[in-house]
Amino acid sequence: MNAGPTARWSRIRSAGALGLGLLLGITGCLNPFAPELGDPSASLWTDQQTVGELLDNFRNAYNLQDSLRYSDVLADNFVFEYYDVENEREDQWGRVTDLRATGGLFRSFDEVHLTWYAVPVPIAQYSAADTSLEFDISFNLSLYGSGGESSYDFYGFARFTVLKEMGDRFRILRWRDNTVF
């Protein structure tokens, strides 16, 4: 028996519908334009096992204005040293004061942008435990107020002393700010 054109068309439509159904079932709700899924923090935050990773976390904490992450780069006995221009003398403060000051900085500006310049590869890759390391690094810190205008732009040098205790991560023991005014 020869099927008529209506029967053949019906079978073609059924096969097409079945094929389309299988295709949709296999791909689900696939959106070819959607970004890949994954752990969004995997490439942003590190475990600070090298000095370079410590500096990455420091920079990211500043740029994202994340005071909790910033606190994780500082040792419990952290000291910040600077030159007090108004009083023309050297001064310093500890971890608690630094966290308050940095939190205030983050709240005072719409955007904070920190860039490290010329981190030598041996410094960035340094990973020895139970040995402190002191090094200098140049940076740019831009602070933007409302409207996106740059309110302040600082260029300077920081002298860091860092330590990774056995079984822990790198943390900053001392930060000597040598910003150019």
N, C-alpha and C positions, 0 to 999 in steps of 0.2 A: 504494500500500500504506500502510495505516495502522499505525504502530508502536504497540505495546502500551504500557501504563503502565510496565512494567519497563524497556523500551528508553528511554523518555523520561526516566525517573528516572536511568538510567545516564548519559545525555548531560548532564543537569543536574549530576550529581555530578562528571563529568569537566570540565565548563566551570567549575564552582566551584573544583575543585582547581587547574585551570590558572590561574584568576584569583588565587587565594590564592598560588600559586607565583610569579606575576608580581609581586604586591604585595610579597611577602617578598624577592624578588630585587631589586626596585627600591630598597626601603628598607634592605636589608641588615640589619644589627644595630642599627638606629636605636632609641635609647632616648629617648623624648620628655621624660623627666625628668632626663636627664644635662645637666650644664653644657656650655656651648659650649666647643669646643676653641680654642686659640690660644696665643700666646706668653704664658705666665703672668708673665713679667718685664716685658712691654711697658708695662704701666700702673703698675708699681711703681718701677722704676729709670729715671732720666732721664739725658740726656747732659750735664747741668749747664751749659746754655748761657745760663741766666738765674739770677739770685740765688734766685728762688723754687724753681727746680729743684735748686739746690745745697742749700737748706734742706730740701726734700723728701727728698733722698737722705740727708742728715744724720739727720733724724728717723727715716726707715725703717731706717737702719743701727742706731740706738739701739734702736728698738722690736723689731727682729728680732735684736738682739745680734750683729750681723755686723761683726766687727772688720776684716775685709778690705775691705768696702764703706766702713766708716768711714775707713780709711786713705786712700781715694780722694778724700775731701773736703778733706784737709789738704795744704797746700803742703809742699814739701821743707824749707823754712825756717820752718815753722809755729812759733809761740810761744803758749803758754797762760799768761795772767797772772791772778793771784788774790790775795786777801788771806788770809794765814795767821793764822787766829784765835788759835791756841795761842801763836805767837811774836809776835803783834801787829805784823806787818810785811807789806809787799808782797813777793810772790815770783813766780817764773815757771819754766817748764820748756819744753823743746823737743819736737819731734815724736816722737822715739823714746820718751821718758819718757811722753808723753801716750798713745801707743799701748799701752804696757805698763799704764799706770794704767787706761785704758778697757777693755782686755782683762780685767784683774782685776775691774773693776766688773761686766762682763758675766758672768763666771764665778761671781761671788759672789751673784747674785740670780737667782731663777727667772724673773722678768719685769721688764722695764724699759719704762717708758712715758714718752715725751717729747711734749709738746704745745707748739707755738709759738702765741703770742697776738698778734693785731693786726699782722700783717705788712702794712705799707702797700703798696698796689698799685704805686706807682712803684718801690719797692725790689724787690718780687717780680718785676717785669717788666724790671728793669735787665739789659742784655745787652752793654754797651759793652766792647770789648776794649782791653787795654793801659792801662786806667785803674782804679786801685784805688778801692774804695768802702768807707766806714766807716758803720755804722749800728747802732742799738740795737734789740733785740728782747726781749720778755718771754717767759718760758717756765715750764712746770711739769714737773718730773722726779719721777716716782714710781717707787720701787724696792720690789719685792715679794719677800719671802722665801718659804720653804716654807709651804704651806697657803694661799697667796694673800693673806695679810695684808699691808697696806702697812707696810713697815718704815721707810721714809723718804719724805717728801714735801717737795720743795724748790720754792720759787717764787723767781724772780729775773729778772735782766736780763743779757743778754749783749751785749757790744759786739764786733762782728765787723769785721775788715778783710778784704775779699775782692778777688781779682784773677782776671781771665780773660786769659791771655796770648794773643796772636794765634794762631789755629789750634788752641787748646786749650780747656779747660773751666774753669769757675770753681772756685777752691780757696780755702780759708781761710788767710790769712797770719797773722792774729792773732785770738785770742779772749780778751777781757777778761771774766772772770766777776764779776758784781756780784750774786751770790746773797744773798738776805736770810736771815740766821740769827736 
